[in-house]
Amino acid sequence: MFRLPAKAQPMPVELQVNYGDEQVLVQRVARSGNANKVLIKVQPDGRVLAKAPVSASDAEVIAAVKKRLRWIFAQLRQFREQAEHVIPRNYVSGESHLYLGRRHLLKVFVSPDDKAQVKMLRGRLEVTVREKSSEKVKALLAQWYKIRAQEVFHRRLSVLLPQLLWVSAPPRLRLQIMQTQWGSCSAQGAITLNPLLVKAPRECIDYVIIHECCHLAEHNHSERFYRLMEDAMPGWEAVKDRLDQSAGFIFS
């Protein structure tokens, strides 16, 4: 998930691929380094990305996309089905909200004399506000998730570091809400994680942390990168799939 510095980031090129009567719009983006393969990704928001070497022609990129069209449509269908089952949040009592992969029932208390706060108690998220306001409940929960994310991410990083032998010192960890990414690793070695990731199961959090730590050694998705991933988390593909499939619920 490493990104080029803003000044060097090329503008994506949109390609059109036909599949029977269907059309797929694919955003071609440059793949840095010495990678010579086209990497296809389907984002939870429905965007199809083709990360390709600069040397590859558009025709080669389209050919690579066509080979994976059945998989692409399966992914698009899956994300659409997830979106249909996502209930818009009203931040009222009775809703369920995720934390570390488990659903917690939301209970809102309105008390003008009590401190506005969030507590997790016996499988419930109890939010106290001084006046009835879904926006205030939403803001309090967002802050609670951010604080929890800071604690959980640092703790998991500390647990994982001993097995990440290529990491000589703990990387700087930052939090940032991102619409289409779980994390990123800068060229300077700072790791940024999406605080919404704290809603996912612990193994999914570990997967993202390990993924970004692999980028400390290998900025590209090269063969070495995937060797590091497999050494640190055997079977990581299944964990990634689980995280991708829950994205619609986490981002809701």
Secondary structure in CASP SS format (residue, H / E / C, confidence):
PFRMAT SS
TARGET T0000
AUTHOR 0000-0000-0000
METHOD secondary structure of the structure
MODEL  1
M C 1.00
F C 1.00
R C 1.00
L C 1.00
P C 1.00
A H 1.00
K H 1.00
A H 1.00
Q C 1.00
P C 1.00
M C 1.00
P C 1.00
V E 1.00
E E 1.00
L E 1.00
Q E 1.00
V E 1.00
N E 1.00
Y E 1.00
G C 1.00
D C 1.00
E E 1.00
Q E 1.00
V E 1.00
L E 1.00
V E 1.00
Q E 1.00
R E 1.00
V E 1.00
A E 1.00
R C 1.00
S C 1.00
G C 1.00
N C 1.00
A C 1.00
N C 1.00
K C 1.00
V C 1.00
L E 1.00
I E 1.00
K E 1.00
V E 1.00
Q C 1.00
P C 1.00
D C 1.00
G C 1.00
R C 1.00
V E 1.00
L E 1.00
A E 1.00
K E 1.00
A E 1.00
P C 1.00
V C 1.00
S C 1.00
A C 1.00
S C 1.00
D H 1.00
A H 1.00
E H 1.00
V H 1.00
I H 1.00
A H 1.00
A H 1.00
V H 1.00
K H 1.00
K H 1.00
R C 1.00
L H 1.00
R H 1.00
W H 1.00
I H 1.00
F H 1.00
A H 1.00
Q H 1.00
L H 1.00
R H 1.00
Q H 1.00
F H 1.00
R H 1.00
E H 1.00
Q H 1.00
A H 1.00
E H 1.00
H H 1.00
V C 1.00
I C 1.00
P C 1.00
R C 1.00
N C 1.00
Y C 1.00
V C 1.00
S C 1.00
G C 1.00
E C 1.00
S E 1.00
H E 1.00
L E 1.00
Y E 1.00
L C 1.00
G C 1.00
R E 1.00
R E 1.00
H E 1.00
L E 1.00
L E 1.00
K E 1.00
V E 1.00
F E 1.00
V E 1.00
S C 1.00
P C 1.00
D C 1.00
D C 1.00
K C 1.00
A C 1.00
Q E 1.00
V E 1.00
K E 1.00
M E 1.00
L E 1.00
R C 1.00
G C 1.00
R E 1.00
L E 1.00
E E 1.00
V E 1.00
T E 1.00
V E 1.00
R C 1.00
E C 1.00
K C 1.00
S C 1.00
S H 1.00
E H 1.00
K H 1.00
V H 1.00
K H 1.00
A H 1.00
L H 1.00
L H 1.00
A H 1.00
Q H 1.00
W H 1.00
Y H 1.00
K H 1.00
I H 1.00
R H 1.00
A H 1.00
Q H 1.00
E H 1.00
V H 1.00
F H 1.00
H H 1.00
R H 1.00
R H 1.00
L H 1.00
S H 1.00
V H 1.00
L H 1.00
L H 1.00
P H 1.00
Q H 1.00
L C 1.00
L C 1.00
W C 1.00
V C 1.00
S C 1.00
A C 1.00
P C 1.00
P C 1.00
R C 1.00
L E 1.00
R E 1.00
L E 1.00
Q C 1.00
I C 1.00
M C 1.00
Q C 1.00
T C 1.00
Q C 1.00
W C 1.00
G E 1.00
S E 1.00
C E 1.00
S C 1.00
A C 1.00
Q C 1.00
G C 1.00
A C 1.00
I E 1.00
T E 1.00
L E 1.00
N C 1.00
P H 1.00
L H 1.00
L H 1.00
V H 1.00
K H 1.00
A C 1.00
P C 1.00
R H 1.00
E H 1.00
C H 1.00
I H 1.00
D H 1.00
Y H 1.00
V H 1.00
I H 1.00
I H 1.00
H H 1.00
E H 1.00
C H 1.00
C H 1.00
H H 1.00
L H 1.00
A H 1.00
E C 1.00
H C 1.00
N C 1.00
H C 1.00
S C 1.00
E H 1.00
R H 1.00
F H 1.00
Y H 1.00
R H 1.00
L H 1.00
M H 1.00
E H 1.00
D H 1.00
A H 1.00
M C 1.00
P C 1.00
G C 1.00
W H 1.00
E H 1.00
A H 1.00
V H 1.00
K H 1.00
D H 1.00
R H 1.00
L H 1.00
D H 1.00
Q H 1.00
S C 1.00
A H 1.00
G H 1.00
F H 1.00
I H 1.00
F C 1.00
S C 1.00
END
